[in-house]
Amino acid sequence: MAKGVQQLQDEGDKARRKGVDALNVKNEKKQKSEAAKLAKTPLTDKEQAFIAMIEPKMNCGRAVDKPSAAQILRYSKLVKRKDLVAEE
């Protein structure tokens, strides 16, 4: 018996979601492994300067004074490593 249009669309949607979910899991594992590599790496001078520039702007009331979304994302990734000290 032939499948209806709705049934074909539902099956295609399920297959698409399964593929997207698998890709998301793969990307998440990759990001976690990259984050784990950097977890014990102290910040460079440029990264420390960036944090020093962005930190005072984080709670500004005016929208024009606030950092952009990209800067906030970068800051959130770097601030986790802020207190690490380089081993000599």
HUPERA-V181735 format. One record per residue. RES is the residue in one letter. PSI is psi in whole degrees, -180 to 180 (none if undefined). NEAR is the number of other C-alpha atoms within 8 Angstrom. Layout:
BEGIN
[[RES/PSI/NEAR] [RES/PSI/NEAR]]
END
This chain:
BEGIN
[[M/142/2] [A/147/3] [K/146/6] [G/166/6] [V/-44/6] [Q/-41/6] [Q/-41/8] [L/-41/9] [Q/-41/8] [D/-44/8] [E/-42/8] [G/-39/8] [D/-42/8] [K/-42/8] [A/-40/8] [R/-45/8] [R/-39/8] [K/-41/8] [G/-42/8] [V/-42/8] [D/-42/8] [A/-40/8] [L/-40/8] [N/-40/8] [V/-42/8] [K/-45/8] [N/-37/8] [E/-42/8] [K/-41/8] [K/-44/8] [Q/-39/8] [K/-40/8] [S/-37/8] [E/-40/8] [A/-37/8] [A/-36/8] [K/-40/8] [L/-13/7] [A/-32/8] [K/13/8] [T/122/9] [P/161/10] [L/147/11] [T/173/6] [D/-39/6] [K/-42/7] [E/-39/9] [Q/-39/10] [A/-39/8] [F/-46/9] [I/-42/11] [A/-31/8] [M/-39/8] [I/-36/11] [E/-46/7] [P/-22/8] [K/-12/10] [M/-32/8] [N/27/6] [C/145/9] [G/-36/6] [R/140/6] [A/-34/6] [V/-21/4] [D/-16/8] [K/152/11] [P/159/9] [S/171/6] [A/-39/6] [A/-39/6] [Q/-38/9] [I/-41/9] [L/-47/8] [R/-43/8] [Y/-44/11] [S/-30/8] [K/-35/8] [L/-32/11] [V/-24/8] [K/-28/8] [R/10/12] [K/-40/9] [D/2/6] [L/141/9] [V/140/5] [A/138/6] [E/136/3] [E/none/2]]
END
